[in-house]
Amino acid sequence: MSNSWNEFCDGAGRFFDKLSSEAVRLTDAAGMQIKLENVKNRLEKEYATLGKLTYAKLNGGSDNAEKIEASLSRIAELRKTEKEIERDIKEAKAEKDAQKEADKAVK
């Protein structure tokens, strides 16, 4: 009985290890998706700001070139961050798919 009990415990341990690593992976993926949505929202707000500044410059002739440049800079940085997060999500998905294939091969 001791041997079958040890086998059961070993199997349960492997199961829970796999379950916990999958939970961490899902949490990471969800976190990355939330970050991506946050960046996209900030990007939309910055585009709106740029539009308002540009409209004011074209219609009112106000001298806000520095504000426009700053807005363009923020947009560039947010787009860079957006691409990095999208790349990270793509890599995480590829990693997950590779793990699934490896698990299938083991079975």
C-alpha positions as CSV (number, residue, x, y, z in Angstrom):
1,M,0.0,0.0,0.0
2,S,2.8,2.3,0.7
3,N,4.1,2.1,-2.8
4,S,0.7,2.9,-4.4
5,W,0.3,5.7,-1.9
6,N,3.7,7.2,-3.0
7,E,2.7,6.8,-6.6
8,F,-0.5,8.6,-6.0
9,C,1.2,11.4,-4.1
10,D,3.8,11.8,-6.9
11,G,1.1,11.9,-9.5
12,A,-0.9,14.4,-7.6
13,G,2.2,16.5,-7.1
14,R,2.9,16.6,-10.8
15,F,-0.8,17.4,-11.5
16,F,-0.8,20.4,-9.1
17,D,2.6,21.6,-10.4
18,K,1.2,21.6,-13.9
19,L,-2.0,23.2,-12.8
20,S,-0.2,26.0,-10.9
21,S,2.2,26.7,-13.8
22,E,-0.8,27.0,-16.1
23,A,-2.5,29.3,-13.7
24,V,0.6,31.5,-13.6
25,R,0.8,31.5,-17.4
26,L,-2.9,32.5,-17.8
27,T,-2.5,35.2,-15.2
28,D,0.5,36.6,-17.1
29,A,-1.4,36.5,-20.4
30,A,-4.4,38.3,-18.8
31,G,-2.0,40.9,-17.3
32,M,-0.4,41.5,-20.6
33,Q,-3.8,41.9,-22.3
34,I,-4.9,44.4,-19.6
35,K,-1.6,46.4,-20.1
36,L,-2.2,46.4,-23.9
37,E,-5.8,47.7,-23.4
38,N,-4.5,50.4,-21.0
39,V,-1.9,51.5,-23.6
40,K,-4.5,51.6,-26.3
41,N,-6.8,53.8,-24.2
42,R,-3.9,56.2,-23.4
43,L,-3.0,56.3,-27.1
44,E,-6.6,57.2,-28.1
45,K,-6.6,60.0,-25.5
46,E,-3.3,61.3,-26.8
47,Y,-4.5,61.2,-30.4
48,A,-7.5,63.3,-29.2
49,T,-5.2,65.8,-27.5
50,L,-3.1,66.0,-30.6
51,G,-6.2,66.7,-32.7
52,K,-7.3,69.4,-30.4
53,L,-3.9,71.1,-30.4
54,T,-3.7,70.9,-34.2
55,Y,-7.2,72.3,-34.6
56,A,-6.4,75.2,-32.3
57,K,-3.2,75.9,-34.2
58,L,-4.9,75.8,-37.6
59,N,-7.9,77.8,-36.6
60,G,-6.7,80.1,-34.0
61,G,-3.2,80.5,-35.0
62,S,-2.1,79.8,-31.4
63,D,1.6,79.0,-30.9
64,N,1.5,75.6,-29.4
65,A,4.1,73.9,-31.5
66,E,5.9,72.7,-28.3
67,K,2.7,71.0,-27.0
68,I,2.2,69.4,-30.4
69,E,5.8,68.0,-30.4
70,A,5.3,66.7,-26.9
71,S,2.1,65.0,-27.9
72,L,3.8,63.4,-30.9
73,S,6.6,62.2,-28.7
74,R,4.1,60.6,-26.3
75,I,2.3,59.0,-29.2
76,A,5.5,57.5,-30.5
77,E,6.4,56.1,-27.1
78,L,3.0,54.6,-26.5
79,R,3.0,53.0,-30.0
80,K,6.4,51.5,-29.2
81,T,5.1,50.2,-25.9
82,E,2.0,48.8,-27.7
83,K,4.2,46.9,-30.2
84,E,6.4,45.5,-27.4
85,I,3.3,44.2,-25.5
86,E,1.8,42.7,-28.6
87,R,5.1,41.0,-29.3
88,D,5.2,39.6,-25.7
89,I,1.7,38.3,-26.1
90,K,2.5,36.6,-29.4
91,E,5.6,35.0,-27.8
92,A,3.6,33.8,-24.8
93,K,1.0,32.3,-27.1
94,A,3.7,30.5,-29.1
95,E,5.3,29.3,-25.9
96,K,2.0,28.0,-24.7
97,D,1.3,26.2,-28.0
98,A,4.8,24.7,-28.0
99,Q,4.2,23.4,-24.4
100,K,0.8,21.9,-25.5
101,E,2.6,20.1,-28.4
102,A,5.3,18.8,-26.0
103,D,2.7,17.6,-23.6
104,K,0.9,15.8,-26.5
105,A,4.1,14.2,-27.6
106,V,4.8,12.9,-24.0
107,K,1.3,11.2,-23.9
